[in-house]
Amino acid sequence: MLKLILYRFGQAVVVLLFVSAIVFFLIRLTPGDPVDIFLGEQNVSPEQRQAYRRALGLDQSIFVQYLNFLWNAVQGDLGQSIYERASVSSLVFNAFLATAELAVVGVLIAVAMGVPAALVAAMNHNRLSDRFLSAGALLGFSIPTFWLGIILILGLSVHLGLFPTGGRIGGDVALQKITGFVILDSILTGNLRALGSGLLHIALPALTIAVALAASVMQVLRGSLIAVKEEEFIYALRSRGLTQDVIYRHMLRNAAPPTVIILGVKLGGLLGGAIITESVFSWPGLGRLIIDAIRARDYPLVQGGVLLMAMAFVIVSLITDIIHILLDPRIRDGREGK
């Protein structure tokens, strides 16, 4: 396992270098100069503009800028945002916490929806309940995320007034920041008002994310369970008189690896910023931050945001591989034998 972790770590370093280079050079190919966009129509002389460009390091060659960016990033310094005039590290980290909270809650909802549905469908293969749940999963795949988010806002927020239309917490609610996660901080501080507000604000965007993800979980796990329930060891467990709950646990354990991979990939993508959902619900996450930074040609903020997005994805992928091996020792044995 250690060999695998080291191998994947090396892959992660290469991926991060590759991503950083692509983003660094492509963002500079987009039309517009960040200095001109930031200063706009201000009465600034060409000399002052050039001095500002020099202060940002934009007067150097693009390769020198990239090497400086890499060197500073290794030291934990992602630079200063041109537009926000604040530390890029603090901006992207705070946005990442918001995205991570939304992603985790969305995945939990998806698992709570998808796993029972997959179990019911697999145990009733080719029956009415299986066909109904499979059709529901297909519908979940087909619904566009932005459309679902808008419908939820119109129906549950605008017309019924049950949920807020956006944000992480009510503007009139005070919350002491400990971890940066609204729900967790509310629990740690015993702030029930903040907890209620946080849950109401995250409910609709998390549900929007969870619908398509639950459909993926249901379809993948259903197929695995159908295959597993015909295995000889299942018949052996039944012949020993074990309860159905125990048999279900054995089936889920053996059918879990493909589902874990799907969840890991989806979670890694969500941690990189659920851009559409964050935009629809005005969620101050990483995806929305990067989109705003691209519009403002804020080079340091785009670079830092995408680098953190890539780091989150490769770390989650590594953790997913480790969990997959723990669930299926045959993979570990096969790799060790090579």
Stockholm file with secondary structure:
# STOCKHOLM 1.0

chainA/1-338         MLKLILYRFGQAVVVLLFVSAIVFFLIRLTPGDPVDIFLGEQNVSPEQRQAYRRALGLDQSIFVQYLNFLWNAVQGDLGQSIYERASVSSLVFNAFLATAELAVVGVLIAVAMGVPAALVAAMNHNRLSDRFLSAGALLGFSIPTFWLGIILILGLSVHLGLFPTGGRIGGDVALQKITGFVILDSILTGNLRALGSGLLHIALPALTIAVALAASVMQVLRGSLIAVKEEEFIYALRSRGLTQDVIYRHMLRNAAPPTVIILGVKLGGLLGGAIITESVFSWPGLGRLIIDAIRARDYPLVQGGVLLMAMAFVIVSLITDIIHILLDPRIRDGREGK
#=GR chainA/1-338 SS CHHHHHHHHHHHHHHHHHHHHHHHHHHTTSSSCHHHHHHTTCCCCHHHHHHHHHHTTTTSCHHHHHHHHHHHHHTTCCCBCTTTCSBHHHHHHHHHHHHHHHHHHHHHHHHHHHHHHHHHHHHTTTSHHHHHHHHHHHHHHHSCHHHHHHHHIIIIIIISCCSCSSSSSCTTCCCCCSSSCHHHHHHHHTCHHHHHHHHHHHHHHHHHHHHHHHHHHHHHHHHHHHHHTTSHHHHHHHHTTCCHHHHHHHHHHHHHHHHHHHHHHHHHHHHTCCHHHHHHTTCCCHHHHHHHHHHTTCHHHHHHHHHHHHHHHHHHHHHHHHHHHHHCHHHHHHHHTC
#=GC SS_cons         CHHHHHHHHHHHHHHHHHHHHHHHHHHTTSSSCHHHHHHTTCCCCHHHHHHHHHHTTTTSCHHHHHHHHHHHHHTTCCCBCTTTCSBHHHHHHHHHHHHHHHHHHHHHHHHHHHHHHHHHHHHTTTSHHHHHHHHHHHHHHHSCHHHHHHHHIIIIIIISCCSCSSSSSCTTCCCCCSSSCHHHHHHHHTCHHHHHHHHHHHHHHHHHHHHHHHHHHHHHHHHHHHHHTTSHHHHHHHHTTCCHHHHHHHHHHHHHHHHHHHHHHHHHHHHTCCHHHHHHTTCCCHHHHHHHHHHTTCHHHHHHHHHHHHHHHHHHHHHHHHHHHHHCHHHHHHHHTC
//
